[in-house]
Amino acid sequence: MSRSDFPPEFGWRPGLRVGVGLGLAVFPVAVSFGALATTLGWPMLPTILCSVVVVSAGGQFALLTTLTAGSGLPLALGAATLINLRFLPMGVSVAGSLVGPAWKRALAAQTILDGSWAAAYQGGGRYDRRKMFGASAVQWVAWVLGTVVGVVAAPQPELVESLGLDLVFPGFFLVLLLDSFRTTPRAPWIAGTAILLTGGLVFVAPIGVAVLLSSLAAFLVLIGRGRRGPDPSDLVEPA
């Protein structure tokens, strides 16, 4: 019996069940964010408020890392925005499944998270908004609670180094990078170009500027590939 023989579940309750699993996954990451933000000098209230409003591991890590490196708030916000640009196409894909006036749909779109967005997909370009809402609600609670635990239990900076918690930030982004190698044929070229750009820029510009300008790597690779024609690996249909 194939997976297609089992129709997807709809509604809040299946979303809440999915959210429990996703929440268990994001909780320790949130604890790490809260603990490291505190040890790096962030006050308790702004750290927790960041998790309440942003709810994005990648965006919050980028924001914290860039600010800690000495860059200003505009550059830090720019780095976090680059990380979260993926939500734009995700929002477009879900737009047809949201109902109500424009302000209500815009508010509902704020519940789009990676895991809940994927879980809510029903096939044929359709999304179960209630399932997405349920999954996102649980993840939001887990993310905020994890941050609170991290802030309250934040260890001393020396213990952070001895436990290797200071490697959470680069480790998190390394996982994202390695996963992109598996799914995107051009990712190694983009990563290599970004490393060269950043490595050169850090000697002449603030770290935040170097991070933002390194995003030009994607455009440089796309331009170079476009001149040579499409990559054959991009044309292979999935099995």
C-alpha positions in Angstrom: 0.0 0.0 0.0 1.5 3.3 -1.0 1.6 6.5 1.0 -1.0 8.1 -1.4 -3.5 5.5 -0.1 -3.6 7.4 3.2 -5.3 10.8 2.9 -3.6 13.7 4.8 -5.2 14.8 8.1 -6.7 18.2 8.2 -7.3 20.7 11.0 -5.9 22.0 14.2 -5.5 18.7 16.0 -3.1 17.1 13.4 -1.2 20.4 13.4 -0.8 20.3 17.1 0.5 16.7 16.9 3.0 17.7 14.2 4.0 20.7 16.3 5.0 18.6 19.3 7.7 16.8 17.3 8.9 20.1 15.7 8.8 21.8 19.1 11.0 19.1 20.7 13.5 19.7 17.9 13.6 23.5 18.2 13.6 23.6 22.0 17.3 22.9 22.6 18.3 25.3 19.8 16.2 28.0 21.6 18.0 27.2 24.9 21.3 27.6 23.2 20.2 30.9 21.7 19.0 32.3 25.1 22.1 31.1 26.9 24.6 32.4 24.4 22.8 35.7 24.0 23.0 36.2 27.7 26.7 35.3 28.0 27.4 37.7 25.1 25.8 40.6 27.0 22.3 40.7 25.8 19.8 41.7 28.5 17.1 39.3 29.5 14.0 41.2 28.2 15.4 41.9 24.7 16.6 38.4 24.3 13.2 36.9 25.1 11.4 39.6 23.1 13.5 38.7 20.1 12.3 35.1 20.2 8.7 36.2 20.8 8.7 38.4 17.7 11.2 36.8 15.2 10.8 33.1 15.8 13.6 32.2 13.4 16.7 30.4 14.5 18.7 31.4 11.4 17.6 35.1 11.6 18.2 35.4 15.3 21.6 33.7 15.1 22.6 36.0 12.3 21.4 39.0 14.2 23.2 38.0 17.4 26.4 37.0 15.6 26.6 40.2 13.6 25.9 42.5 16.6 28.4 40.6 18.7 31.1 41.1 16.0 30.7 44.9 16.5 28.6 45.8 13.5 25.7 48.2 13.9 22.0 47.4 14.1 21.3 48.2 10.4 23.9 45.7 9.2 22.7 43.1 11.7 19.2 43.5 10.6 20.3 43.2 7.0 22.1 39.9 7.7 19.0 38.5 9.5 16.8 39.7 6.6 18.9 37.8 4.1 18.5 34.6 6.1 14.7 35.1 6.2 14.2 35.9 2.6 13.0 32.3 2.0 9.7 33.2 3.7 8.7 35.4 0.7 8.2 32.5 -1.8 6.7 30.4 1.1 4.2 33.1 1.8 3.3 33.4 -1.9 2.7 29.6 -2.1 0.4 29.7 0.9 -1.5 32.9 0.0 -4.2 31.1 -2.0 -5.1 29.0 1.1 -5.6 31.9 3.4 -9.0 33.5 3.8 -10.5 36.8 5.0 -9.6 40.4 4.4 -6.1 41.5 3.6 -5.1 42.4 7.1 -6.3 39.0 8.4 -4.3 37.1 5.7 -1.2 39.2 6.4 -1.6 38.3 10.1 -2.1 34.6 9.3 1.1 34.7 7.1 3.1 35.5 10.2 2.6 31.9 11.3 4.6 30.4 8.4 7.5 28.4 9.8 9.6 25.9 7.9 8.3 22.8 9.5 4.6 23.8 9.7 4.7 25.1 6.1 5.9 21.7 4.9 3.5 19.7 7.1 0.5 21.8 5.9 1.1 21.0 2.2 -1.8 18.9 0.9 -0.7 18.5 -2.7 -1.8 20.4 -5.8 -0.6 23.7 -4.5 -3.0 23.6 -1.6 -2.2 24.1 2.1 -4.2 23.4 5.2 -4.0 26.7 7.1 -5.4 25.3 10.3 -2.8 22.5 10.4 -0.1 25.1 9.8 -1.5 27.3 12.6 -1.6 24.4 15.0 2.0 23.3 14.2 3.3 26.9 14.4 1.6 27.6 17.7 3.4 24.7 19.4 6.7 25.6 17.9 6.3 29.2 19.0 5.7 28.2 22.6 8.7 25.8 22.5 10.9 28.4 21.0 10.0 31.1 23.6 10.2 28.7 26.5 13.5 27.4 25.3 14.8 30.9 25.2 13.6 31.7 28.7 15.3 28.5 30.0 18.5 29.5 28.2 18.4 33.0 29.6 17.8 31.8 33.2 20.3 29.0 33.1 23.0 30.9 31.2 26.4 29.6 32.2 29.5 31.7 32.6 31.5 32.5 29.5 34.3 30.2 30.5 31.9 27.3 30.8 30.4 28.2 27.4 33.9 27.7 25.9 34.7 24.5 27.8 31.4 22.9 26.7 31.8 24.1 23.2 28.5 26.0 23.2 30.2 28.9 21.4 30.3 26.6 18.3 26.5 26.5 18.1 26.3 29.5 15.8 28.8 28.3 13.2 27.7 24.7 13.6 24.1 25.7 12.9 25.0 27.5 9.7 27.3 24.7 8.7 24.4 22.2 8.9 22.3 24.5 6.6 25.2 24.8 4.2 25.8 21.0 4.0 22.1 20.3 3.5 22.1 22.8 0.6 24.9 20.8 -1.0 22.6 17.8 -1.1 19.6 19.6 -2.6 21.1 22.4 -4.7 23.8 21.6 -7.3 25.1 25.2 -7.4 25.4 25.5 -3.7 29.2 24.5 -3.5 30.0 27.2 -6.2 28.0 29.8 -4.3 29.6 28.9 -0.9 33.1 28.9 -2.4 32.6 32.3 -3.9 31.1 33.7 -0.7 34.1 32.5 1.3 36.5 34.2 -1.0 34.5 37.4 -1.0 34.1 37.4 2.8 37.8 36.5 3.4 38.9 39.5 1.3 36.3 42.0 2.6 37.0 41.4 6.3 40.4 43.2 5.8 38.8 46.4 4.5 35.3 46.5 5.9 33.4 45.7 9.1 32.3 42.1 9.5 28.6 43.0 9.0 29.4 44.7 5.7 31.4 41.6 4.6 28.5 39.3 5.5 26.0 41.3 3.5 28.3 41.7 0.5 29.1 38.0 0.4 25.5 37.4 -0.6 26.6 38.8 -4.0 28.2 35.3 -4.5 24.8 33.9 -5.5 24.4 36.5 -8.2 27.9 36.1 -9.5 27.5 32.3 -9.7 24.1 32.6 -11.4 25.5 35.1 -14.0 28.5 32.8 -14.7 26.3 29.7 -15.0 23.8 31.6 -17.2 26.6 32.5 -19.7 27.6 28.8 -20.0 24.0 27.5 -20.2 22.0 25.5 -17.7 23.7 23.0 -15.5 22.7 19.5 -16.7 22.2 18.4 -13.0 19.5 21.1 -12.7 17.6 19.5 -15.5 17.4 16.0 -14.0 13.9 15.1 -12.9 13.5 13.6 -9.5 12.8 9.8 -9.5 
